[in-house]
């Protein structure tokens, strides 16, 4: 994990109105907690949060948090991000203070690498999940895990047990849980047709977690 410096503002006023004022002022309200300490209400500038989460570690970066005007550094990780349902911008951030020798549980993304052999012959890759829960030292948690699917043929399935994991990291999900599979051509056509219908109806859009400064103004809780 990377150690990324981030400066936050301490805020004394809490509540929905205070949070709205923070967002109107171009700040993201949040809270930092951990190790039996009282939760501290914070606010952070959007570009600061965006930069902190743009390293190779992504959402799993260890943050060196400093309160504005202070010198002491607090190590923390992003525990949760809340998004505006319409604009898909960050409306609230939860930071969890940690120790570098601490073992944590968190979710990481699974990246499928290569093109499945069965897909080349007309099959369809059915992605069941792209996320697993892992346990390990906070400094050892990877940004993502990579699974090579190039050897999968039609009707083959990749499971959690097939996922290569770095030393010191334990996957907590059921080893038999399916990550992806290659559907036979006839079944693939049926599934593809259903997906097209769903797309026309719902037109899903992938959320943007952190936007550029100034785009957080006016976000509602």
C-alpha positions, 0 to 999 in steps of 0.5 A: 500500500502507498502512504499518501499525505492528506490534509483535512479540516476539523469541523465542530458543527455536525448535522445535515445542515452543516453537511450541506453547507460544507458541500456548498462551500466545495468540501466533502464532509466526513468522519474519522474514527478508530482505536477507541477514540471519539469520532472526529468530524472532518471535511476534505477538499474534493481534489485532495481526496481524488489525488489520494485515491489516484495512486496505484493502491487506489481505495486501499491506500494508507493515508497519512492524515494531518489536521489543518494547522497541526503537525501530528499525522494519523494513519487511516484508510477509507472505510466508506464513501457515500455517493449522490444517487443522481450525480454519483459524486462523493457526498461523505467519506468515512476514514478509519484510523489504523496501525501499520501492524494491524490486520484488517478485513476489506474487499478488493476488486478481481481483474479478469486477464486475457480472453477466454478460449471459449469466448473465441469460439462463440461463448460468452463470459458470464461475470458473476462477481468482481469482488472478494473479501480478504484479510491481511496486514493493512500495508499488504492489502493489494489494490486488486487481484488478477485472475488469468481466464485465457484457459477457460473453455465453454462451460468452464468455471473459475472459482474463488479457489482459483484466484492467485493470492499474495503471501500474507493475504487470506481470502475469506469468501467460500472457495467454491464461490463462482467468479465467472464462467463461459456460457455455451453459444446458444445460452450466450445468445439468450443471455446477451438478448436479455442484457440488451433489453435491460440496457435499453430499459435501465441504461446503467452508468458506472459511478464516478467516485471522485470528480474534479474540484467544484463539481461537488457543489449543490450535492444533496444528502 
